[in-house]
Amino acid sequence: MGKGHVTIFCGGGKGKTSAALGQGIFGASAGKSVIIIQFLKGKMGERIDFIKRLEPEIKVFCFEKSEKDYQSLSPEEQQEEVMNIKNGLNFARKVLSTDGCDILILDEVLGLVDKGIITLDELKALIETGDGDTELVLTGIQMFDELYPYADDVFRINTLK
């Protein structure tokens, strides 16, 4: 199996998710199917509810159950959410291995590595799961040097003022 086009939006600035969503909307407007899976942000808020209006061309998933973002949870609650997050990753793996969409956006997936929820090797294996047809978009603050060989495009988004 070979990977499809991989784009990464990273950096400390605001706009990584918006850039990824923009790619999804652009793809959907060209007739492509898009799946978005969000991580570490708690249950979907009102901002993503707008995108849900674009179904069935764009489908949005969040496997986390808490209303609060991951960092705000107690250690016990975080452990529970880790199980939900891993369900989301398994879903992403299934989408990639079955050609379940044209564009798969994994929002804040890099944060899962940063927080020790998954290893870098697990993320690399997920990227390699693709069959070559699905475009993969990853977001997160921290970019890892080991991911550069897996990415076709890397955009660092920083706030200048």
FENRA-V634417 format. One record per helix or strand of 3 or more residues. SS is the DSSP state (H for helix, E for strand). FROM is the first residue (numbers start at 1). LEN is the number of residues. Records with the same first field share a line. If there is no record, write none. Layout:
SS: FROM-LEN + FROM-LEN
//
This chain:
E: 6-5 + 34-5 + 58-5 + 103-5 + 135-6 + 153-4
H: 16-14 + 46-7 + 70-3 + 75-23 + 109-6 + 120-9 + 145-6
//
